[in-house]
C-alpha cells in the first residue's frame, strides 16, 4: 500500500504538471509559432487566432472536466486517467507535425490543441480523486499539496519552457510532451492500480449536452467579446456575442432544474449541500481568477514595456519574461507542500485564508509600482503572491476532497477543477476587457500626438484608429508594434516618412515610453479588481470551516445520503 500511494502521487503529479505546462507554454512561444506557420499577427482576424490558440485549451478542459469526473466514478478513475495520457500524447504528436501555413496552419493548431485538451481533461479530472483514494486523511493534505502545486506551478513553468524551446525550434514546444506522455502512459498502465468503487449507473446524456452546450456557448461569447467589433475596441456590442452569452446563461440556469429530474445526474448538485465542498470550490474558482489575471498582465508589462525599456530586444522579451516570473513559481513550490503538511496537523481554515490575504496584500503593493520599477521589488512581490497562492491551494484542495464520500470523488474532482478553469477563463475576459477599454480612451490619442511630434504626421490618422488589441497583441508576441504596423501599410505611406522620423519611432524604447503611462493606469485598475476578487475568496475560505462546524451533523447526514443515492 505504501508503494502504491507513492506511485499514485508521482504518476498523477506528472500528468497534471504536463497538462498545466501545456496550458501556458504557448503564451511565450507564440512569436516563433506565428513565424513558423507564416502568419502575420497583424493581419485581419489574427487576434481571434491568438485568443483561440491560448484559450481553446482552457475552454475545452472547463467543459469536459465534470463529465469525465462522472465517467470516472462509473468506469474507474485509473482507467480514464491512463487513457488521458495516451490522448494527450497523440495531440502533442499532431501539433509537432502541423503541416499547414497561414490561416490553415492556425486552424490546425487550434484543432490539435483541442485533442490535447481532451487528454489533459482526463488527467486533471482524476488526479485529486486518485490521490484521495490512496492516501489516508492524515497524509492527504501533503500529497494533494504536492499535486495541486504541480498544477499551479505548471502554469509558470510552461512560460519558461516555452521561451527556451521556441528559441531553438517552435515545434519543440509540442515535442517536449511526447516522451513524458509516452513514459506516463506506459507507467500508469503497468503500475497504477484501480482503488475506486465502480458505480453501476448510466451516463446522464441530457445533463451533459445541456451543461456542455451552455458552457461552450458562454465561453465562446466571452472570448469574442475581446475581439474588436466595427469601430468599438471590444466585441461586447456585437449581436452575436450578446446572443451567445444570453443563450449560454439560459442553458446553464436551466441545467440544475433538469438535473433535479434525472435519476443519475452527471453534476452531483447534492455535493453543494456540503458547505466545505461548496465554499472551498468557489474560493478555488475565485483564486484561479486572480492568479491568471495577474500572470497575463505582468507578462504584458514585462514584454511590452519593462524589458524593451531596459535593453532587451523584442525578440528575446518573451523568454526573459518567463525567467523574471520565476519567483512566483519558486514560492508556490516551497509553500504548497509545506502548507499541505501543516494543514494535515492543524486544519486548513487558517492557512488557506491567510494565503489568500497574503496574495491580496501583494496585489495592492503591485499597484504602487511605477512602470520603470526596480526588478528586485517586483521579484519580492511576485514571491509573496506565489507564497500566498501556495498556502491556499493545497489546504483548500485537501479540505474539499476530504469532505465528500469516496464514491463521489471523481465527480467532486471534476467539479472542483471545472470551477477553477471557468474562473481562469472568465478572468481573461474580465481583465482584458478592463485593459482594452481603458487603453481605447487614451492610447490612440497618445500615439497620434507622439508620431506627429516625432516628425511623421502622416501616421497620425493611422494611429488614432489603432485598436488597443494590436498594442496588447504586440506585447504578448514580443513584437515591436510600430514596425509590424508599418509593414502592412502601403509602401507609398512608409516612403513618405523622413528617415530621421522613421528611425525615431522604430527605436526599441520609443513605443514602450508612449505605451507605459496609459497601460499602467489600466493595470492599476486590474490590480484593484483582482484584490477585491481575492478578498472574496479569502472570505469564502474563512466561513467554510466555520459553517461546517456549526452544521457538522448536517454534513454527516449529507455524506450518508449521498452514498446511498450513488449506490442505487
N, C-alpha and C positions, 0 to 999 in steps of 0.2 A: 504493500500500500504506500509505503514511504517513497519507493522509486516511482510508482505510478503518478503520485501527485506532482513530483518534480518534472516528470515527462509531460504531464498536462500543462504545467505552468510554462515550461520552456517552449513547448510547441505552440501554445496559444499566444504567447508573447511575441514569438517570431512572426506569426500570422498577422496579428494586429499591427505590429511595427511595420511590416511590409505594406499592409493595406493603407495605413495612415501616411507613411512616407510618400506613397504614390498619389495621395490626395493633394499634396502640396508641392511635389517635386517640380511640377510644371510652372509654378509661379516664377521661378528663377530661370528655367530652361526655355521659356517661350521665345526669346530673341533668336537663338540659333535654330529652333524648330521652325519658326516662320521663315528664316533664311533658307533652311534645308528644303522646305517644300515650295520655295519660290513664291511666297505670298506676301504682297505689300501690306504691311499692317495699317496703312492709312488709306487704303482703297475703300470704296463703298461696301459696307456690310462686314468689314473685317472685325469691327468691335464685337459684333454678335458672335463671330467665331471665337474670339478671345473669351467671352463670357461662357460659351458652351464648353470649350475645352477645359476651362477652370471649374465651372460649376456643374457640368453634366454629371461628373463622378459623384458629387455630393448629393445631387437631386436623386439619382438612381438609388444610392445607398439609403437615403432617407425614406424612399418609397418602399423598398424591399425588406427592410430590417424586421419589421413586425411580422410580416408574412413568413419570412424564413425562420424567425424565432418560434412561431407557432408550428410550422412544419417540423422543426427540430424536436419539439415536445412529442410529436406524433411518430416520427420515423427514426429518431435518435440524433442527438446533438453531434456526436463524434462523426457519424456517417456524413452529415451535411457539412460539417467543418472540413473534413477531408476533401469533399467534392469542391469546396470553395478554393482550396489550394490549387487544384487541377484547373479550374476555370480561370482563376487569376493568372496562372502561368500561361495559359493559352492566349489570354488577352494581351499579355506582355510580349509574347512572340509576334502576334499580329501587329502590334504597334511598332515593333522593331523593323518589320518588313514593309511598313507603309509604302505602297508603290506610287501613289498619286502625287501630283503637283498642284499648286494653286488652290482654287476652291475645292477641287476633288480631293486633294490631299488633306485639307482641313476637315472635310466631311468624314473621310476615312478615319482620321484621328479621333473624332468625336464618337463614331460608331464603335471603334475598337476600345476606347476608354469606357464605353458603356459595358462592353463584355468584361473588361477588367473590374468594373464597379460591381457587377453581379457576383463575381468571385469574392471580392472584398466584403460584400454584404454577408455572404455565408460565414466568413471568418469573424467579422465583428459581431454578428448576431449571436454567436455561440460561445465566444471566449469567456465572458463573465460567468455564464452558466456552467461551463465545463470546470472552471476553477472552483466555483462554489460547490459543485458536486464532489470534488476530490479533496478539498481542504476542510478540516474541522473549523468550527466557528472561531476558536482562539487563535488560529493562524490565517484566517481568511482575509483580514484587513491587509496584512503584509503581502500576501500573494496577489490580491486584487490591486494593491497599490503598485506593485511592480508592473502588472499588466496594463493598468489604466495609465500610468505614466509613460509606458512604452507607446501607447496610443497617442497621448498628448505630445510627448517629445517627438514622435514621428513626424508631426506637422513641421516642427522646426528643423529636424534632421533632413527632411526632404528638401528644404530650401537650400541647405549647404550642399547636399549631394547633387541637386540639380545644377548648381553653379559649377561644381568641379567636373562632372561628367559631360555636361553640354559644352564645356570649353574644349573638350577633346573631340567629341562627335555627338551630335544631338540624338542619334539613335541609341547611344549607350544609356541614356536616361531611362529607356524602357528595357534594355537588355539586362540591366543590373538585377531586375526582379526574377529573371528566368532561373539562374542557378539556385537562388534562395527558394523559389517556388517549387522547383523540382525536388530539392532536399526536403522541404516541408511536406510535400505530397507523399514521398516515399516513407519518410519517418513517421508521419501521422498514421498512414495506413498500416505500418508494421507495429508501431509501439503504442499508439493511443487507444485505450480501451473504453468501450461504452459503459457508463455507470448510471445514466439517466433512465428513469422508468418510462417505457413507451406507452402511449395512450391510444386506445382503440377508438379513434374519433375520425370524423370526416373533415375535409378542408371546407372552410367557410367561403364558398365562391362569391355570394353577393357582397359579403363584407370586404373581401379582398378587392373586388372590382370597384366598389364604391370608395374605399379608402385610397386605393392606388390612383384612380382617376382624379379624385378630389385633390390629392396632394400634388400630383404631377401638373395638373392644370394651374393650381395656385402658384407653384414654384416657377412654372414657365412664365406666368404673368409677372411675377416679381422680377425674374431675370430680364425680360424685355422692357420692364419699366425703367431699366437703366440705359436703354438704347435711345439716342436722340430721335424725336418724332417731329417732323416738319421743322418749324422754327424754334421748338422747345428743346431745352438742354436734356430733358429726360423724356421717357415714353409713358409717363403716368397718365397723360391725357389721351393716349392712343385708345380708340374704342375697343380694339381687340384686347389690349392689356386690361382695361376695365372689365370687359366681359369675362375674360379668363379668371380674374381674381374673384369676381362675384360668383361665377359658376363653381369655382374651387371651394369657396367658403360655404356655399349652399350644400354641396355634396358632403363636405366634412361635418357640417351641422346635422345633416340627415343621418350620417354614419352611426352615431351612438343609438339613435332610435331604432335603426334597422338591426343593430347588434343585439338589442334587448329582445328581439323577436326570434333570434336564431338560437337553436338549442346548443350548438357548439361553436361559439363565435371565435374569430381569429384574434380580436383585440380583447384581452381579459379586463373588461371595464371594472369588474369587481375588485381588481387589484388596487384601484384608486381609492377604495374604501379603507385601505391600509395607509394610515397617514404617513408613516415613514417612507412608503413607496412613492406616494403621490408628491409629497413635498420635496423629497430627495430627487425625484425625476425632473420636476420642474426647475429646481435650483440648478441641476446639472445642465438643463437646456439654456438657462439664463447665463451660466458661466461660460458655456460654449459661444454664446453671442458676444460676450465681452472680449473673450480671448481672440477669436477670429477677426473681429473688427480691429483690435489693436495691431495684430500681426500685419494685416494688409496696409493699414495706414502708416505704420512705421517703415514698412518696406518702400512705400511710395516716397516717404520723406527721405530715406536714405538714397534711393536710386535717382530720384528726380531733382534733389536739392543738395543734400549734405555732401554726398560723395563727389559729384562733379565740382562742387564749390571747394573741395579740399584736395583737388589734384587728381582724382581718379577719372579715367576715361569712361564715357558712357558704356562702352562695350564691356568693361570689367566691373561696372557698378553692380549688376545682379549677383555676381559671385561674392563680392565683398559685403553686400547687404546681408547675404546668408551668414557670412563669418561674423559680422557685427551683431547678429541676432542670437549668437550662441549663449550669452549669459542667461537668457531665459530658459533655454534647453537644459543647461547645466543645473540651474536651480531646480527645475522640475525633476531631473534625475536624482538629485540629492534629497529633496524634501518629500517626494512622492512615497517611496518605500519607507522612509523614516516616519512619516505621519501615519502610514498604514499600520506600521508596527505599534506605534503609540496608541492608535485607536483600538487595537486588539485588547490593550490593557486598561485604557482609561475612557473608552467610548468615543464616538465620532462627533458629537454635537459641538463641543468647544473647539476642537481642532479644525473641523471643516468651516465653521462660521468665522473663526479667526483668520483662516486662509483667505476667504473672500474679502474680509475687511482690509487685510494687508494689500491685496490686489487693488481694491478700490482706492486705498491711500496712494499707491504707486501711480494710478491714473491721474489723480489730482496733481501730484508733483510733476508728472509728464506734461501737463497742460501749462506749466510755468516755464518750460524750456523754450529758448529762442531757436530760430532755425539754424543758427551757427553755433550750436551748443558744443561744449567740450565733451568728447566721447565718454570719458570716464563717468560723467554724470549720467548719461544715457545708459551706459552699461550697468551701473548700480541700480537704476530704476527698473531696467528690464529684469535684472536678477531678483529684485524684490517682488515684481509682478509674478514672475515664474515660480518663486518660492510660495507665494500665496496660492496660486493655482495648484501647485503640487500638494500643498497641505489640505486643500479642499477635495481634490478629485478622488484620492484613494479612500479616505474615510467615508465619503458620501456614497461611492460605489458599493463599498462593503455593507453599509447600512441598508441600502436599497435592496441588494441581492439577498441579504440575510433576512429580510422582512417577509419574503414570500415563501410559500410551500415548495418543496423540492420539485414536484411535478409541474410547476408553473415557471421554472427558472428560465427556460428557453424563451417563453413569451415575454417575461419580465426583462431579460437581457435585450431582446429586440426592441421592446418599447422604450427602455432607457436610452439605448443608443440612437433610436429614431428621433426621440425628442431632442437629444443633443445635436444631431445632424440637422434637424429642422431649425434649431436655434442658430447653428453655424451658417446655414444658407440664408436665413432671414436677415442675419447681421450684415451680409453682403449688400442686400437691398437697402437696409436702413442706413448704414454708414456711407455707402457710396452715394445714395440719394442726398444725404446731408452735405457731403463734399461737393457733389456736382452742382446742386442748387446754389450753394454759397459761392462757388467759383464762377458760375454763369453770370452773376451780377457784377463781378469785379474784374475777372481775368481778361476778357476780350478788350475792355477799355484800357487796362494797364498795358497790354501788349501792343495795342494800336498806337498809344502815345509813345511807347518805347521805340518802336520801329521808325516812327516819324522823327523822333529826336536823334536816332542813330543815322539818319540820312537816307531812309528808304520809305518815303511817304506813300509810294505806290503800293506798298504792302499793308497800309493801314486798314483798307476796306476788307482785305483778306482776313486779317487777324481780329477785326471787330466782329466777324461772324464765326470765329473759331469755336467749335463745341468744346467744353471743358473735358469731355471724354477723350479727345485727342491728346491733351496735355497729360491726363492720367495714363492713357494708353502708352505714351512715350516713356513716362516714368517707370511703368511696370515692365516695359520691354527693354529698358536700358538703351533707349534711342534718343538722340538729340532731336526733339520735335521740330526745331526750326529747319534743320537740314532735310528731315523727312517731308515736311510740308513743301519746301522749295522744290523737292524732287518731283512732285506731282503737279506743280504749276506750269503753265505754258512757258516755253523757253524764252519767248519774247519778253515776258514779265521779269524773269530772272536776269536776262542780259541787260535790262534797262537799269538795274541797280548798280551803283558805283562799286568798284572793287573794295574800297575802304569800308563802305557801309556793309557790304556782304561779309567781309572779314569780321566786322564787329559783331553782327547778330548771330553768326555761326560759331562764335567762340564758346568754349566749353562752359564758361561761367556766366554767359550773358542770360540765357533763359532761366537758370536757377535763381538768379538775382531778381528777375521780374516775377517769377512764379512764387517765390518764397513768402512774401508778405500776405498774399491772398490765400495761399494754401495753409499757412499757419493759423490764420484766423478761423478757417474752416475746420482745421484739425482740432483746435481747442474745443469747438462745439461737439465734435465727435467724442473727445475725451470726457466731456461733461456728461454726455448721454450714456457712454459706457460706464461711467462712475455710478450714475443712478441705477442702471441695469444691474450692476454688480452688487450694489447695496440691497436691491430687491432680492437677489439670490441669497445674500447673507441672511436676510430676514426669514426667508423660507427655510434655510438651513437651521436657523435658531429655533423656530417654532416647531420643526418636525419632531424632535425628540420630546419636547415639552408636551405636545399634543398626544404623542404616543403613550407617554407615561400617564397622562390623565385618562386615556381610554384604553389602558392595557387589556382589560377584559374584552373590549370590543375587538381589539386587534386579534386576540386569540380565537375569538369566535369567527372572525373573518377568515383566518387561516384555515380553520377546520371546515367551514362552509365551502371554501374554495377547493379544498382537497376532495370533498365529497362530490362537488359538481364536476370536477375534472375526471373523476373515476367512473362517472356514469356513462 
